[in-house]
Amino acid sequence: MRPCRAPLGTFSLASMLRSLAPLTALFLGSAFLLLAGGLNGLILPLRGQLEGFSAASLGLLGTGWAIGYVAGCLRTPALVAKVGHIRAFGVMCALAAITVLLSLIFLTPYVWIPFRAVSGFCFAGAAMIVESWLNERTEKSSRGRVFGIYTMVNLAATTLGQMILTAGDARGFLFFVLAAIFYCMALLPTALSATTTPTALVSVSLDLPALWRNSPIAVFAVLMVGVSNSTFGTLAAVYGARVGLTTSEIALFASIPILAGAAAQLPIGILSDRHDRRLVLIGTAALALLADAVFVLSGITSPTFLLVNVAVFGTAVFAMYPVIVAHANDHADPGTFIQVSGGLLLVYGVGSIIGPTAAGFAIMTLGPESLFMTTGAAHILLLTFALIRLRARAAVPNQDKGSFQMSPVTRASTPETAVLATGYEDEMVSPLD
């Protein structure tokens, strides 16, 4: 056991707060960013429904977001290298605010879809800059605590952003203006902060053959989880509106699964550390498929029933991603954590491009239940491939496993998230060439 270096009782809430005080501006900036993102992400499909947009066009909003988000993860390091962190962050927040306001002026999907791609690019870039700042300002000894607080702040802000919609009518301009205001507020704490500018952002490229050789199940599973989770995240409001939920109930329908998934990560992570992670992944996928089947086959549209079932759905689907990343890193070579985690994030982004598009067209043809037909198809494919891989490769012994890392909501994850979660400078990929 490591010897104590300080008298018992030295640690206190006051000392922890003092150590976190220099990071307050960054936490605030991230909170406003996620608040705006949560509000903007839900008001668009709700308002689109009221304006008579087709389900296919609303699905393409999610596709546009995913394309922009992946592009932001890839291109932000180059932008920051040219103009610096503060300027790049200000540009990202200002441009995101402008796209929200322009979406209010031009109420047509032909404008909303490319604007949503711009929003995804800006959101990813801004998140990467905040995370690189946190990484620079955090000591290794307190990195786990800082990452945990960062994750909780983002989760609370995203949920609050969605729940704000319960306070008014989606037909007006209020929520668009609020989202733009929150984006602008996100840049104020960092612009006024006296913290030093961090080092260059990490640059992660997608080496799919190397990822596949490392862990085929991780690549395929994260692709399917991208399809499933982005489909739900984009079109949950459309489903809720078409089965008769009120705006308040739709906000709960979108928020409860995220909270349930966050709460489930720790117990599921403990299970995956003690057992074959593939079996844990199969179990969560089976639970998700059960929830899919209930949505599709039950025909029950009681708000209470739907909220309970969507909590089961969220418990499974939003806890899968960190299990997949942990399994991939169990097989990875030492010093490649950032490459593997960043690469899987980009594969997740590819799935996020596919899912909302397919589900949007399916809803137009088959009705709202086809949202969960799409997620169910992804979960069936994941289950099938995982069962095949169980026979093809032996499980990793427990003593050779790495530690499970909880992850924030995946749509808010960037390659910098992996750096912040680990803090192993020697495992970083090189800054931009």
C-alpha positions in Angstrom: 0.0 0.0 0.0 1.3 3.5 -0.9 2.3 5.4 2.3 0.4 8.4 3.3 2.2 11.7 2.6 -0.2 13.9 4.5 -2.0 13.7 7.8 -5.3 12.0 7.8 -8.1 14.5 7.1 -5.9 16.9 5.2 -8.2 16.6 2.1 -11.3 18.6 2.3 -14.0 20.0 0.1 -12.4 23.4 0.5 -9.0 22.2 -0.8 -10.7 20.4 -3.7 -12.6 23.6 -4.7 -9.3 25.6 -4.5 -7.6 23.2 -6.8 -10.6 23.4 -9.3 -10.9 27.2 -9.1 -8.5 27.9 -12.0 -10.7 25.7 -14.2 -14.0 27.4 -13.5 -13.9 29.4 -16.7 -13.4 26.3 -18.8 -16.2 24.4 -17.0 -18.5 27.4 -17.5 -17.6 27.6 -21.2 -18.2 23.9 -21.7 -21.5 24.1 -19.8 -22.8 26.9 -22.0 -21.6 25.1 -25.1 -23.5 21.9 -24.1 -26.5 23.8 -22.9 -26.8 25.5 -26.4 -26.1 22.2 -28.1 -28.8 20.3 -26.2 -31.4 23.1 -26.8 -30.5 23.5 -30.5 -30.5 19.7 -31.1 -34.0 19.3 -29.9 -35.7 22.5 -31.0 -34.9 21.9 -34.7 -36.8 18.6 -35.1 -39.7 19.9 -33.0 -40.0 23.1 -35.0 -39.4 21.1 -38.2 -42.4 18.9 -37.3 -44.6 22.0 -36.8 -43.4 23.5 -40.1 -44.4 20.3 -42.0 -40.8 19.1 -42.8 -40.7 15.4 -43.9 -39.2 12.8 -41.6 -36.5 12.2 -44.2 -35.4 15.9 -44.2 -35.4 15.8 -40.4 -33.2 12.7 -40.5 -30.8 14.5 -42.8 -30.4 17.1 -40.0 -28.6 14.4 -38.0 -26.6 13.4 -41.0 -25.5 16.9 -41.6 -24.5 17.3 -37.9 -22.5 14.1 -38.1 -20.6 15.1 -41.2 -19.8 18.5 -39.7 -18.8 16.9 -36.4 -16.4 14.4 -38.0 -14.9 17.2 -40.1 -14.5 19.4 -37.0 -12.6 16.7 -35.2 -10.3 16.3 -38.2 -9.8 19.9 -39.2 -9.8 21.9 -35.9 -6.1 21.2 -35.1 -5.1 22.9 -38.3 -7.3 25.9 -37.7 -6.0 26.3 -34.1 -2.4 26.0 -35.4 -3.1 29.0 -37.7 -5.0 31.4 -35.5 -4.6 30.2 -31.9 -7.0 28.7 -29.4 -8.9 31.9 -28.3 -9.6 33.1 -31.8 -10.6 29.7 -33.0 -12.9 29.1 -30.1 -14.5 32.6 -30.6 -15.1 31.8 -34.3 -16.6 28.4 -33.5 -19.1 29.8 -30.9 -20.0 32.9 -33.0 -20.5 30.9 -36.2 -22.7 28.4 -34.3 -24.8 31.2 -32.9 -25.2 32.7 -36.4 -26.4 29.4 -37.9 -29.0 29.0 -35.1 -30.4 32.5 -35.9 -30.3 32.0 -39.6 -32.3 28.7 -39.1 -35.0 30.9 -37.5 -35.0 33.2 -40.5 -35.0 30.5 -43.2 -37.6 27.9 -42.2 -36.7 25.4 -44.9 -34.8 22.0 -44.7 -32.7 23.0 -47.7 -31.1 25.7 -45.5 -31.3 23.8 -42.2 -29.4 20.7 -43.3 -26.1 22.5 -44.4 -26.5 24.9 -41.4 -26.7 21.8 -39.1 -23.4 20.6 -40.7 -21.8 23.9 -39.8 -23.1 23.6 -36.3 -21.6 20.2 -36.0 -18.2 21.4 -37.2 -18.3 24.4 -34.8 -19.5 22.3 -31.8 -16.7 19.7 -32.3 -14.1 22.4 -32.7 -15.2 24.3 -29.6 -15.3 21.1 -27.5 -11.8 20.1 -28.6 -10.4 23.5 -27.6 -12.0 23.4 -24.2 -10.8 19.9 -23.5 -7.2 20.7 -24.6 -7.2 23.6 -22.2 -8.4 21.4 -19.4 -5.8 18.8 -20.2 -3.1 21.5 -20.1 -4.2 22.9 -16.8 -4.8 19.6 -15.0 -2.2 17.7 -12.9 -2.0 14.0 -13.4 -2.9 13.4 -9.8 -6.2 15.1 -10.1 -7.0 14.2 -13.7 -9.6 11.6 -12.9 -11.5 14.0 -10.6 -11.4 16.7 -13.2 -12.6 14.4 -16.0 -15.4 13.2 -13.8 -16.5 16.7 -13.0 -16.2 17.7 -16.7 -18.4 14.7 -17.6 -21.1 15.6 -15.0 -21.1 19.3 -16.1 -21.6 18.3 -19.8 -24.3 15.7 -18.9 -26.2 18.2 -16.7 -25.9 21.0 -19.3 -27.1 18.8 -22.1 -30.1 17.7 -20.1 -30.9 21.2 -18.9 -30.8 22.5 -22.5 -33.3 19.9 -23.6 -35.5 20.5 -20.6 -35.7 24.2 -21.2 -38.1 23.4 -24.0 -40.7 22.5 -21.4 -41.0 26.2 -20.5 -42.5 27.5 -23.8 -43.9 26.9 -27.3 -41.6 25.7 -30.1 -43.5 27.8 -32.6 -42.0 31.0 -31.5 -38.5 32.5 -31.8 -37.5 32.2 -28.1 -35.6 28.9 -28.1 -33.6 29.7 -31.2 -32.5 33.0 -29.6 -31.7 31.3 -26.3 -29.5 28.8 -28.1 -27.7 31.6 -29.9 -27.2 33.4 -26.6 -25.8 30.4 -24.9 -23.3 29.8 -27.7 -22.2 33.4 -27.3 -22.0 33.0 -23.5 -19.7 30.0 -24.0 -17.0 32.2 -25.4 -17.0 34.8 -22.6 -15.4 32.7 -19.8 -12.5 31.6 -21.9 -12.1 35.0 -23.5 -11.8 36.7 -20.1 -9.8 33.9 -18.5 -6.2 34.5 -17.5 -5.2 30.9 -18.1 -2.3 30.2 -20.4 -2.9 29.0 -23.9 -2.5 25.3 -24.2 -0.2 23.4 -26.5 -1.3 22.2 -29.9 -4.3 19.9 -30.2 -3.9 16.3 -31.1 -4.5 15.2 -34.7 -6.1 11.8 -35.2 -6.4 10.1 -38.6 -8.6 7.2 -39.4 -6.6 4.1 -40.1 -9.4 1.6 -40.6 -7.3 -1.4 -41.6 -5.2 -1.0 -38.4 -8.3 -0.6 -36.3 -9.8 -3.7 -37.9 -6.7 -5.8 -37.3 -6.7 -4.7 -33.7 -10.3 -5.5 -32.9 -12.9 -6.3 -35.6 -15.7 -6.4 -33.1 -14.9 -3.0 -31.8 -14.9 -1.4 -35.3 -18.2 -3.1 -36.3 -19.9 -2.6 -33.0 -19.0 1.1 -32.8 -20.3 1.6 -36.3 -23.7 0.0 -35.3 -23.8 2.0 -32.1 -23.3 5.1 -34.1 -26.2 4.2 -36.4 -28.4 3.4 -33.4 -27.6 6.3 -31.1 -27.5 9.0 -33.7 -30.9 7.8 -35.1 -32.5 8.1 -31.7 -30.8 11.4 -30.9 -31.9 13.0 -34.1 -35.4 11.6 -34.5 -36.6 10.9 -30.9 -38.6 14.2 -31.0 -40.2 13.2 -34.3 -41.3 9.8 -32.9 -42.6 11.5 -29.7 -44.6 14.1 -31.7 -46.1 11.5 -34.0 -47.3 9.2 -31.1 -48.9 12.2 -29.4 -46.5 13.2 -26.7 -46.5 16.8 -25.5 -43.5 19.0 -25.7 -42.6 18.4 -22.1 -43.0 14.7 -22.5 -40.8 14.8 -25.6 -38.1 16.6 -23.7 -38.2 13.9 -21.1 -38.3 11.2 -23.8 -35.0 12.6 -25.2 -33.3 13.3 -21.8 -34.1 10.2 -19.7 -32.2 7.8 -21.8 -29.0 9.9 -21.6 -29.3 10.0 -17.8 -30.0 6.3 -17.6 -27.1 5.5 -19.8 -24.8 7.6 -17.7 -25.9 6.0 -14.5 -25.5 2.5 -16.1 -21.9 3.1 -17.2 -20.2 2.4 -13.8 -22.0 -1.0 -13.0 -21.6 -2.1 -16.6 -18.0 -1.1 -16.6 -17.3 -3.1 -13.5 -18.9 -6.1 -15.1 -16.8 -5.7 -18.2 -13.6 -5.5 -16.1 -14.5 -8.8 -14.4 -15.9 -10.7 -17.4 -15.3 -11.0 -21.2 -16.2 -7.5 -22.4 -17.8 -9.1 -25.5 -20.3 -10.9 -23.3 -21.2 -7.7 -21.6 -21.6 -6.0 -25.0 -23.9 -8.8 -26.1 -26.0 -8.5 -23.0 -26.4 -4.7 -23.4 -27.2 -5.2 -27.1 -29.8 -7.8 -26.2 -31.4 -5.4 -23.7 -31.5 -2.7 -26.3 -33.1 -5.0 -28.8 -35.7 -6.0 -26.2 -36.6 -2.3 -25.8 -36.6 -1.9 -29.6 -39.1 -4.8 -29.9 -41.4 -3.3 -27.2 -41.5 0.0 -29.1 -42.3 -1.7 -32.4 -44.6 -4.4 -31.4 -46.5 -3.3 -28.2 -48.6 -0.5 -29.8 -48.8 1.2 -26.4 -48.4 5.0 -26.5 -49.0 5.8 -22.9 -46.5 8.5 -21.9 -45.5 6.7 -18.7 -45.0 3.4 -20.5 -42.9 5.0 -23.2 -40.7 6.9 -20.7 -40.1 3.7 -18.7 -39.2 1.8 -21.9 -37.0 4.5 -23.2 -35.1 4.5 -19.9 -34.4 0.8 -20.5 -33.3 1.6 -24.0 -30.9 4.4 -22.8 -29.5 2.2 -20.1 -28.2 -0.2 -22.8 -27.4 2.0 -25.8 -25.6 4.8 -24.0 -23.4 2.4 -22.0 -22.1 0.4 -25.0 -19.5 2.9 -26.3 -17.1 2.9 -23.4 -17.2 -0.9 -23.2 -16.3 -1.1 -26.9 -13.4 1.4 -26.5 -12.2 -0.6 -23.4 -12.3 -3.9 -25.4 -10.3 -2.3 -28.3 -7.7 -1.0 -26.0 -7.3 -4.4 -24.3 -6.0 -5.6 -27.7 -4.0 -2.5 -28.6 -0.3 -2.0 -28.5 1.0 0.1 -25.6 1.1 3.8 -26.4 -1.7 3.7 -29.0 -4.7 4.6 -26.7 -5.4 7.9 -28.4 -5.1 6.5 -31.9 -7.5 3.7 -31.1 -10.0 5.8 -29.2 -9.9 8.6 -31.7 -10.2 6.2 -34.7 -13.2 4.5 -33.1 -14.8 7.9 -32.5 -14.5 8.7 -36.2 -16.0 5.3 -37.1 -18.9 6.2 -34.7 -19.3 9.4 -36.8 -19.6 7.3 -40.0 -22.4 5.4 -38.4 -24.0 8.6 -37.3 -24.1 9.7 -40.9 -25.9 6.5 -42.0 -28.5 6.0 -39.2 -30.6 9.2 -39.3 -30.8 9.2 -43.1 -32.1 5.6 -43.2 -34.5 6.1 -40.3 -35.9 9.3 -41.7 -36.9 7.7 -45.0 -38.2 4.6 -43.1 -40.5 6.8 -41.0 -42.0 8.4 -44.1 -42.9 4.9 -45.4 -43.6 2.8 -42.4 -44.5 5.2 -39.6 -42.9 6.3 -36.4 -42.2 2.8 -35.1 -39.6 2.4 -37.9 -37.3 4.6 -35.8 -36.9 1.6 -33.5 -36.9 -0.8 -36.5 -33.7 1.0 -37.6 -32.1 0.9 -34.2 -33.2 -2.7 -33.8 -31.6 -3.7 -37.1 -28.3 -2.2 -35.9 -28.5 -4.1 -32.6 -29.3 -7.4 -34.4 -26.3 -7.0 -36.6 -24.1 -6.1 -33.6 -25.3 -9.2 -31.7 -24.8 -11.5 -34.6 -21.2 -10.3 -35.3 -20.3 -10.4 -31.6 -21.5 -14.0 -31.3 -19.4 -14.9 -34.4 -16.3 -13.2 -32.9 -16.7 -15.1 -29.6 -15.7 -18.2 -31.5 -12.9 -16.6 -33.5 -10.8 -15.1 -30.7 -10.2 -16.0 -27.1 -11.1 -13.6 -24.3 -8.5 -11.3 -22.9 -7.4 -12.5 -19.4 -8.6 -10.1 -16.6 -5.0 -9.4 -15.5 -4.2 -8.2 -19.0 -7.1 -5.8 -19.3 -6.8 -2.1 -19.1 -9.1 0.0 -16.8 -12.6 0.8 -17.9 -13.1 4.5 -18.6 -16.5 6.2 -18.2 -17.3 8.4 -21.2 -19.5 11.4 -21.7 -22.4 11.4 -24.1 -20.7 10.3 -27.3 -22.0 13.1 -29.5 -20.0 15.4 -27.1 -16.8 13.3 -27.3 -13.8 14.3 -29.4 -10.2 12.9 -29.7 -9.3 15.4 -27.0 -11.7 13.7 -24.6 -9.5 10.6 -24.8 -6.4 12.7 -24.0 -8.2 14.3 -21.0 -9.4 10.9 -19.7 -5.9 9.4 -19.7 -3.4 12.2 -19.5 -0.6 10.0 -20.8 1.5 12.4 -22.7 3.7 9.6 -24.1 0.6 8.1 -25.7 -0.5 11.2 -27.5 -0.4 11.2 -31.3 1.8 13.9 -32.6 0.4 17.5 -32.9 -0.4 18.6 -36.4 2.4 18.2 -38.9 
